[in-house]
């Protein structure tokens, strides 16, 4: 099975790692648009044009599945009614819709996400449709730059965590990490909150298990990485995050 994933940088690796653990040796294609990271503050018109280029790229690779490993671009698709199904032959899997499936309608929720994800309102739309009413949203624009620079722990990470989460210790039933970068900071997050943390990547693996015929394959795992920006920086960060996964990685610089 040929599986594509995309994100603005290393955030989507949080999804890729869980998919690999569940399905093993598939054909994986990961696009990191780190030339344009972060997406959370970019103009929506630019991101929508860029999204078309990304989807066209995956179409050229003839992948079977494309997993949205970016909540901001998935928000654009959901809110602007971008019709992926009619324009492409692959199956598109939404990270937001599947994250919401992990929530009970009686839950009180704190959504941590990028500015664009919150302003577009896709999460809130789906949560309200599910019947939730106690929803708070908090934009965390410093998280992605922090993660992309490799500051995953230490004093700087602690200071940023404290700034965003100092009032959220016991108030919510669940905290949704509405950006795929954020689970990289999960250990740090747990220092500042006792709430249950929802990683949307778990919604993706649940969807694949329930709605596809993919079976776990043995053998050497290979991931083809396509990077629009600094390849060396992405290589270093991906090796750091994926160090506990045995696989062969191939890196290629591309222009969308």
Secondary structure, DSSP 8 states (H G I E B T S, - for coil): -EEEEEESSSTTHHHHHHHHHHHBS-EEEEEE-TTS--GGGS-HHHHHHHHHHHHHHHHHTT-SEEEE--HHHHHHHHHTT--HHHH-SSEEE-HHHHHHTTS-TT--EEEEE-HHHHHHTHHHHHHHHTT---EEEEE-HHHHHHHHTT--SSHHHHHHHHHHHTT-SSS-SEEEEESTTGGGGHHHHTTT--SEEEEHHHHHHHHHHHH-----B-S--EEEEEESS-HHHHHHHHHHHTTTS--EEEEEE---
